[in-house]
């Protein structure tokens, strides 16, 4: 997290940064808390947390996106950081639909078990759940449906790594992919 915050500033990111974590189970050290322009938010203490059924690490991602105060969001996992200023991802030419994603490894292409979501396969390569750019107003239905799937992860998350013969998809990234497909929402894939 510390490296991600420092790298954001190093590449020219001038916007506020929030670091969301899940209480004492995911402690955030003082090195992060003392960085200028970085706010640490305890998702477990957030007022909306009480309404959630399930709240593991993957389930908390869309919760943080939905409840952060920003209209435009660059979401990064703790183990991700930019090497170039990500501001260009917010330009309408690079984010025409309010959702920007990046590809994942080809092995994840077939992990969603599409009948679980009541849709045929999307025919698309997998997307990486470690980073998104979202314009919340335009992406709100997708964020909400992905959060619903996350809130029911006991059903929608595969119990095996490759999801073969399982229900649902592999973690948060397949929930987001399924929400995009189920809603017929468009996105831009780098």
C-alpha atoms as an extended CHARMM CRD file, in Angstrom:
* protein
*
       190  EXT
         1         1  UNK       CA              0.0000000000        0.0000000000        0.0000000000  PROA      1               0.0000000000
         2         2  UNK       CA              2.8230000000        2.3540000000        0.8960000000  PROA      2               0.0000000000
         3         3  UNK       CA              4.5720000000        1.7110000000       -2.4340000000  PROA      3               0.0000000000
         4         4  UNK       CA              1.3140000000        2.1740000000       -4.3730000000  PROA      4               0.0000000000
         5         5  UNK       CA              0.6520000000        5.5330000000       -2.7020000000  PROA      5               0.0000000000
         6         6  UNK       CA              4.2150000000        6.7080000000       -3.2350000000  PROA      6               0.0000000000
         7         7  UNK       CA              4.2130000000        5.5650000000       -6.8750000000  PROA      7               0.0000000000
         8         8  UNK       CA              0.9530000000        7.3820000000       -7.5560000000  PROA      8               0.0000000000
         9         9  UNK       CA              2.5940000000       10.6190000000       -6.4160000000  PROA      9               0.0000000000
        10        10  UNK       CA              5.8450000000        9.8010000000       -8.2120000000  PROA      10              0.0000000000
        11        11  UNK       CA              4.0870000000        9.4680000000      -11.5880000000  PROA      11              0.0000000000
        12        12  UNK       CA              2.2010000000       12.7550000000      -11.1090000000  PROA      12              0.0000000000
        13        13  UNK       CA             -1.1300000000       11.7980000000       -9.5080000000  PROA      13              0.0000000000
        14        14  UNK       CA             -2.4230000000       14.9920000000       -7.8440000000  PROA      14              0.0000000000
        15        15  UNK       CA             -5.7740000000       13.7150000000       -6.5970000000  PROA      15              0.0000000000
        16        16  UNK       CA             -6.7590000000       12.5470000000       -3.1080000000  PROA      16              0.0000000000
        17        17  UNK       CA             -6.0090000000        8.9460000000       -2.1900000000  PROA      17              0.0000000000
        18        18  UNK       CA             -8.0960000000        6.7510000000        0.0740000000  PROA      18              0.0000000000
        19        19  UNK       CA             -6.7940000000        3.4790000000        1.4570000000  PROA      19              0.0000000000
        20        20  UNK       CA             -9.6690000000        1.1990000000        2.4630000000  PROA      20              0.0000000000
        21        21  UNK       CA             -9.0430000000       -1.7030000000        4.7940000000  PROA      21              0.0000000000
        22        22  UNK       CA            -11.0700000000       -4.1420000000        6.8900000000  PROA      22              0.0000000000
        23        23  UNK       CA            -10.3810000000       -3.1570000000       10.4790000000  PROA      23              0.0000000000
        24        24  UNK       CA             -7.8390000000       -4.8510000000       12.7090000000  PROA      24              0.0000000000
        25        25  UNK       CA             -7.6440000000       -7.8280000000       10.3350000000  PROA      25              0.0000000000
        26        26  UNK       CA             -5.9910000000       -5.5900000000        7.7260000000  PROA      26              0.0000000000
        27        27  UNK       CA             -3.9540000000       -3.0790000000        9.7100000000  PROA      27              0.0000000000
        28        28  UNK       CA             -2.5550000000       -0.0280000000        7.9340000000  PROA      28              0.0000000000
        29        29  UNK       CA              0.7230000000        1.2320000000        9.3290000000  PROA      29              0.0000000000
        30        30  UNK       CA              1.6980000000        4.7490000000       10.3040000000  PROA      30              0.0000000000
        31        31  UNK       CA              3.9610000000        5.0670000000        7.2470000000  PROA      31              0.0000000000
        32        32  UNK       CA              0.8290000000        5.0600000000        5.0970000000  PROA      32              0.0000000000
        33        33  UNK       CA             -1.2500000000        7.1430000000        7.5020000000  PROA      33              0.0000000000
        34        34  UNK       CA              1.3860000000        9.8900000000        7.5430000000  PROA      34              0.0000000000
        35        35  UNK       CA              1.6140000000       10.2670000000        3.7650000000  PROA      35              0.0000000000
        36        36  UNK       CA              0.3040000000       13.6840000000        2.6520000000  PROA      36              0.0000000000
        37        37  UNK       CA             -3.0470000000       13.5210000000        0.8630000000  PROA      37              0.0000000000
        38        38  UNK       CA             -3.7730000000        9.9470000000        1.9450000000  PROA      38              0.0000000000
        39        39  UNK       CA             -6.8650000000        9.1320000000        4.0080000000  PROA      39              0.0000000000
        40        40  UNK       CA             -7.2660000000        5.7140000000        5.6110000000  PROA      40              0.0000000000
        41        41  UNK       CA            -10.8480000000        4.3920000000        5.7780000000  PROA      41              0.0000000000
        42        42  UNK       CA            -11.9040000000        1.4400000000        7.9210000000  PROA      42              0.0000000000
        43        43  UNK       CA            -14.5600000000       -0.3660000000        5.8710000000  PROA      43              0.0000000000
        44        44  UNK       CA            -15.6400000000       -2.3960000000        8.9190000000  PROA      44              0.0000000000
        45        45  UNK       CA            -16.5380000000        0.8500000000       10.7080000000  PROA      45              0.0000000000
        46        46  UNK       CA            -18.3940000000        2.3420000000        7.7230000000  PROA      46              0.0000000000
        47        47  UNK       CA            -22.1310000000        2.8530000000        8.4210000000  PROA      47              0.0000000000
        48        48  UNK       CA            -23.1310000000        0.8840000000        5.2880000000  PROA      48              0.0000000000
        49        49  UNK       CA            -21.1390000000       -2.1590000000        6.4280000000  PROA      49              0.0000000000
        50        50  UNK       CA            -23.9650000000       -3.3890000000        8.6750000000  PROA      50              0.0000000000
        51        51  UNK       CA            -26.1720000000       -4.0460000000        5.6340000000  PROA      51              0.0000000000
        52        52  UNK       CA            -23.6800000000       -6.4380000000        4.0240000000  PROA      52              0.0000000000
        53        53  UNK       CA            -24.0290000000      -10.2220000000        4.4530000000  PROA      53              0.0000000000
        54        54  UNK       CA            -20.4960000000      -11.1850000000        3.4110000000  PROA      54              0.0000000000
        55        55  UNK       CA            -17.3830000000       -9.0920000000        3.7260000000  PROA      55              0.0000000000
        56        56  UNK       CA            -14.0850000000      -10.7220000000        2.8480000000  PROA      56              0.0000000000
        57        57  UNK       CA            -11.2600000000       -9.0580000000        0.9500000000  PROA      57              0.0000000000
        58        58  UNK       CA            -12.6940000000       -9.5780000000       -2.5100000000  PROA      58              0.0000000000
        59        59  UNK       CA            -16.1810000000       -8.6460000000       -1.3480000000  PROA      59              0.0000000000
        60        60  UNK       CA            -14.9200000000       -5.3240000000        0.0230000000  PROA      60              0.0000000000
        61        61  UNK       CA            -13.6540000000       -3.9440000000       -3.2950000000  PROA      61              0.0000000000
        62        62  UNK       CA            -16.9170000000       -2.7830000000       -4.8570000000  PROA      62              0.0000000000
        63        63  UNK       CA            -18.0960000000       -1.7210000000       -1.3870000000  PROA      63              0.0000000000
        64        64  UNK       CA            -15.1440000000        0.6890000000       -1.2140000000  PROA      64              0.0000000000
        65        65  UNK       CA            -15.7820000000        1.9460000000       -4.7500000000  PROA      65              0.0000000000
        66        66  UNK       CA            -19.4930000000        2.4690000000       -4.0620000000  PROA      66              0.0000000000
        67        67  UNK       CA            -18.9670000000        4.2650000000       -0.7640000000  PROA      67              0.0000000000
        68        68  UNK       CA            -15.9120000000        6.4000000000       -1.4620000000  PROA      68              0.0000000000
        69        69  UNK       CA            -16.7840000000       10.0890000000       -1.9700000000  PROA      69              0.0000000000
        70        70  UNK       CA            -15.3140000000       10.3610000000       -5.4650000000  PROA      70              0.0000000000
        71        71  UNK       CA            -17.3330000000       10.4570000000       -8.7040000000  PROA      71              0.0000000000
        72        72  UNK       CA            -14.3570000000        9.1610000000      -10.6620000000  PROA      72              0.0000000000
        73        73  UNK       CA            -12.3810000000        6.3050000000       -9.1410000000  PROA      73              0.0000000000
        74        74  UNK       CA             -9.0580000000        4.6970000000       -9.8690000000  PROA      74              0.0000000000
        75        75  UNK       CA             -9.2580000000        1.4330000000       -7.9450000000  PROA      75              0.0000000000
        76        76  UNK       CA             -5.9600000000       -0.3300000000       -7.2370000000  PROA      76              0.0000000000
        77        77  UNK       CA             -5.3360000000       -3.4870000000       -5.2430000000  PROA      77              0.0000000000
        78        78  UNK       CA             -2.6920000000       -3.1400000000       -2.5510000000  PROA      78              0.0000000000
        79        79  UNK       CA             -0.2050000000       -5.0520000000       -4.7210000000  PROA      79              0.0000000000
        80        80  UNK       CA             -0.7050000000       -2.8040000000       -7.7790000000  PROA      80              0.0000000000
        81        81  UNK       CA              0.8790000000        0.5000000000       -8.6340000000  PROA      81              0.0000000000
        82        82  UNK       CA              1.1600000000        2.6540000000      -11.7410000000  PROA      82              0.0000000000
        83        83  UNK       CA              4.3550000000        3.3340000000      -13.6490000000  PROA      83              0.0000000000
        84        84  UNK       CA              2.7380000000        6.1470000000      -15.6650000000  PROA      84              0.0000000000
        85        85  UNK       CA              0.2850000000        8.8680000000      -14.6350000000  PROA      85              0.0000000000
        86        86  UNK       CA             -3.1640000000        7.2070000000      -14.8080000000  PROA      86              0.0000000000
        87        87  UNK       CA             -4.9440000000       10.5530000000      -15.3890000000  PROA      87              0.0000000000
        88        88  UNK       CA             -5.2570000000        9.7570000000      -19.0940000000  PROA      88              0.0000000000
        89        89  UNK       CA             -7.6160000000        6.8780000000      -18.1990000000  PROA      89              0.0000000000
        90        90  UNK       CA            -10.2120000000        9.4690000000      -17.1490000000  PROA      90              0.0000000000
        91        91  UNK       CA            -10.1350000000       11.3140000000      -20.4580000000  PROA      91              0.0000000000
        92        92  UNK       CA            -13.4440000000       10.6930000000      -22.3040000000  PROA      92              0.0000000000
        93        93  UNK       CA            -11.5150000000        9.4070000000      -25.3160000000  PROA      93              0.0000000000
        94        94  UNK       CA            -10.0020000000        6.6820000000      -23.1150000000  PROA      94              0.0000000000
        95        95  UNK       CA            -13.0660000000        6.0990000000      -20.9310000000  PROA      95              0.0000000000
        96        96  UNK       CA            -16.0520000000        6.6010000000      -23.2400000000  PROA      96              0.0000000000
        97        97  UNK       CA            -18.3960000000        4.3530000000      -21.2100000000  PROA      97              0.0000000000
        98        98  UNK       CA            -17.4240000000        5.0940000000      -17.6020000000  PROA      98              0.0000000000
        99        99  UNK       CA            -15.6950000000        1.7280000000      -17.1200000000  PROA      99              0.0000000000
       100       100  UNK       CA            -12.0710000000        0.9480000000      -17.9290000000  PROA      100             0.0000000000
       101       101  UNK       CA            -10.6310000000       -2.5270000000      -17.3550000000  PROA      101             0.0000000000
       102       102  UNK       CA             -7.4370000000       -4.3970000000      -18.1400000000  PROA      102             0.0000000000
       103       103  UNK       CA             -7.0460000000       -8.0290000000      -19.2310000000  PROA      103             0.0000000000
       104       104  UNK       CA             -6.1150000000      -10.8780000000      -16.9250000000  PROA      104             0.0000000000
       105       105  UNK       CA             -4.2460000000      -14.0770000000      -17.7440000000  PROA      105             0.0000000000
       106       106  UNK       CA             -5.7890000000      -16.2380000000      -20.5050000000  PROA      106             0.0000000000
       107       107  UNK       CA             -6.3440000000      -19.1170000000      -18.0570000000  PROA      107             0.0000000000
       108       108  UNK       CA             -9.1020000000      -17.0130000000      -16.4440000000  PROA      108             0.0000000000
       109       109  UNK       CA            -11.0500000000      -16.5320000000      -19.6950000000  PROA      109             0.0000000000
       110       110  UNK       CA            -13.3400000000      -19.4850000000      -18.9700000000  PROA      110             0.0000000000
       111       111  UNK       CA            -13.7670000000      -19.2130000000      -15.1910000000  PROA      111             0.0000000000
       112       112  UNK       CA            -17.2370000000      -17.6230000000      -15.0980000000  PROA      112             0.0000000000
       113       113  UNK       CA            -19.8680000000      -20.3170000000      -15.0290000000  PROA      113             0.0000000000
       114       114  UNK       CA            -22.3180000000      -18.3120000000      -17.1530000000  PROA      114             0.0000000000
       115       115  UNK       CA            -25.4960000000      -20.3130000000      -16.3850000000  PROA      115             0.0000000000
       116       116  UNK       CA            -25.1380000000      -19.0860000000      -12.7760000000  PROA      116             0.0000000000
       117       117  UNK       CA            -25.7710000000      -15.5520000000      -14.0420000000  PROA      117             0.0000000000
       118       118  UNK       CA            -28.5130000000      -16.5130000000      -16.4940000000  PROA      118             0.0000000000
       119       119  UNK       CA            -26.5020000000      -15.4240000000      -19.5260000000  PROA      119             0.0000000000
       120       120  UNK       CA            -24.6680000000      -17.0740000000      -22.3870000000  PROA      120             0.0000000000
       121       121  UNK       CA            -20.8570000000      -16.6890000000      -22.3590000000  PROA      121             0.0000000000
       122       122  UNK       CA            -19.6640000000      -13.1860000000      -23.1420000000  PROA      122             0.0000000000
       123       123  UNK       CA            -17.0010000000      -14.4050000000      -25.5840000000  PROA      123             0.0000000000
       124       124  UNK       CA            -14.5260000000      -11.9390000000      -24.0800000000  PROA      124             0.0000000000
       125       125  UNK       CA            -11.1380000000      -12.4110000000      -22.4810000000  PROA      125             0.0000000000
       126       126  UNK       CA            -11.0200000000      -12.2100000000      -18.7020000000  PROA      126             0.0000000000
       127       127  UNK       CA            -10.5150000000       -8.9460000000      -16.8780000000  PROA      127             0.0000000000
       128       128  UNK       CA             -8.1490000000       -8.2020000000      -14.0500000000  PROA      128             0.0000000000
       129       129  UNK       CA             -9.7920000000       -7.3030000000      -10.7370000000  PROA      129             0.0000000000
       130       130  UNK       CA             -6.7140000000       -5.5180000000       -9.4020000000  PROA      130             0.0000000000
       131       131  UNK       CA             -7.4290000000       -2.2050000000      -11.0890000000  PROA      131             0.0000000000
       132       132  UNK       CA            -10.3870000000       -0.3630000000      -12.5660000000  PROA      132             0.0000000000
       133       133  UNK       CA            -11.2050000000        3.1690000000      -13.6220000000  PROA      133             0.0000000000
       134       134  UNK       CA            -14.8530000000        3.9840000000      -13.0040000000  PROA      134             0.0000000000
       135       135  UNK       CA            -17.0400000000        7.0230000000      -13.5190000000  PROA      135             0.0000000000
       136       136  UNK       CA            -19.5580000000        6.1010000000      -10.8340000000  PROA      136             0.0000000000
       137       137  UNK       CA            -22.5770000000        7.8760000000      -12.2900000000  PROA      137             0.0000000000
       138       138  UNK       CA            -22.2830000000        5.9470000000      -15.5560000000  PROA      138             0.0000000000
       139       139  UNK       CA            -21.0190000000        2.7070000000      -13.9970000000  PROA      139             0.0000000000
       140       140  UNK       CA            -23.4570000000        2.6760000000      -11.0550000000  PROA      140             0.0000000000
       141       141  UNK       CA            -25.6710000000       -0.2240000000      -12.2420000000  PROA      141             0.0000000000
       142       142  UNK       CA            -22.5860000000       -2.3870000000      -12.8460000000  PROA      142             0.0000000000
       143       143  UNK       CA            -21.0850000000       -1.4490000000       -9.4650000000  PROA      143             0.0000000000
       144       144  UNK       CA            -24.3570000000       -2.2840000000       -7.7150000000  PROA      144             0.0000000000
       145       145  UNK       CA            -24.8460000000       -5.6420000000       -9.4500000000  PROA      145             0.0000000000
       146       146  UNK       CA            -21.2130000000       -6.6640000000       -8.8520000000  PROA      146             0.0000000000
       147       147  UNK       CA            -21.6300000000       -5.6610000000       -5.1790000000  PROA      147             0.0000000000
       148       148  UNK       CA            -24.7900000000       -7.8140000000       -5.0250000000  PROA      148             0.0000000000
       149       149  UNK       CA            -22.8580000000      -10.8010000000       -6.3620000000  PROA      149             0.0000000000
       150       150  UNK       CA            -20.0840000000      -10.0730000000       -3.8270000000  PROA      150             0.0000000000
       151       151  UNK       CA            -22.6300000000       -9.8610000000       -1.0200000000  PROA      151             0.0000000000
       152       152  UNK       CA            -23.7430000000      -13.3620000000       -1.9950000000  PROA      152             0.0000000000
       153       153  UNK       CA            -20.2520000000      -14.7450000000       -2.4880000000  PROA      153             0.0000000000
       154       154  UNK       CA            -21.2500000000      -17.9530000000       -0.7560000000  PROA      154             0.0000000000
       155       155  UNK       CA            -23.1540000000      -18.6840000000       -3.9760000000  PROA      155             0.0000000000
       156       156  UNK       CA            -21.4340000000      -16.6050000000       -6.6740000000  PROA      156             0.0000000000
       157       157  UNK       CA            -17.7870000000      -17.3280000000       -5.8470000000  PROA      157             0.0000000000
       158       158  UNK       CA            -16.3280000000      -20.5960000000       -7.1250000000  PROA      158             0.0000000000
       159       159  UNK       CA            -15.0260000000      -22.9750000000       -4.5410000000  PROA      159             0.0000000000
       160       160  UNK       CA            -12.2470000000      -24.2440000000       -6.8190000000  PROA      160             0.0000000000
       161       161  UNK       CA             -9.4330000000      -22.3410000000       -8.5190000000  PROA      161             0.0000000000
       162       162  UNK       CA            -10.5260000000      -23.0740000000      -12.0850000000  PROA      162             0.0000000000
       163       163  UNK       CA            -14.2820000000      -23.0710000000      -11.3850000000  PROA      163             0.0000000000
       164       164  UNK       CA            -14.7690000000      -26.2150000000      -13.4780000000  PROA      164             0.0000000000
       165       165  UNK       CA            -18.1330000000      -27.7520000000      -12.5940000000  PROA      165             0.0000000000
       166       166  UNK       CA            -18.6880000000      -25.0810000000       -9.9600000000  PROA      166             0.0000000000
       167       167  UNK       CA            -21.1810000000      -22.2240000000       -9.6940000000  PROA      167             0.0000000000
       168       168  UNK       CA            -20.3370000000      -18.5600000000      -10.1000000000  PROA      168             0.0000000000
       169       169  UNK       CA            -16.9690000000      -17.1340000000      -10.9540000000  PROA      169             0.0000000000
       170       170  UNK       CA            -13.4930000000      -16.6110000000       -9.6240000000  PROA      170             0.0000000000
       171       171  UNK       CA            -13.6560000000      -13.8790000000       -7.0040000000  PROA      171             0.0000000000
       172       172  UNK       CA            -14.5380000000      -10.2550000000       -7.5220000000  PROA      172             0.0000000000
       173       173  UNK       CA            -13.1940000000       -9.9540000000      -11.0520000000  PROA      173             0.0000000000
       174       174  UNK       CA            -15.6520000000      -12.4830000000      -12.4790000000  PROA      174             0.0000000000
       175       175  UNK       CA            -18.5000000000      -10.8160000000      -10.5820000000  PROA      175             0.0000000000
       176       176  UNK       CA            -17.6400000000       -7.5070000000      -12.2180000000  PROA      176             0.0000000000
       177       177  UNK       CA            -17.3170000000       -9.1910000000      -15.6150000000  PROA      177             0.0000000000
       178       178  UNK       CA            -20.6610000000      -10.9560000000      -15.1410000000  PROA      178             0.0000000000
       179       179  UNK       CA            -22.3280000000       -7.6810000000      -14.1080000000  PROA      179             0.0000000000
       180       180  UNK       CA            -21.0160000000       -5.9470000000      -17.2350000000  PROA      180             0.0000000000
       181       181  UNK       CA            -22.3030000000       -8.7720000000      -19.4300000000  PROA      181             0.0000000000
       182       182  UNK       CA            -25.6260000000       -9.2650000000      -17.6620000000  PROA      182             0.0000000000
       183       183  UNK       CA            -26.4350000000       -5.5410000000      -17.9880000000  PROA      183             0.0000000000
       184       184  UNK       CA            -25.1090000000       -5.2400000000      -21.5210000000  PROA      184             0.0000000000
       185       185  UNK       CA            -22.8610000000       -2.4490000000      -20.2720000000  PROA      185             0.0000000000
       186       186  UNK       CA            -20.0450000000       -1.2500000000      -22.4430000000  PROA      186             0.0000000000
       187       187  UNK       CA            -16.5160000000       -0.7780000000      -21.2020000000  PROA      187             0.0000000000
       188       188  UNK       CA            -13.1130000000        0.1480000000      -22.5140000000  PROA      188             0.0000000000
       189       189  UNK       CA            -10.4150000000       -2.4920000000      -22.1840000000  PROA      189             0.0000000000
       190       190  UNK       CA             -6.7690000000       -1.4330000000      -22.3240000000  PROA      190             0.0000000000
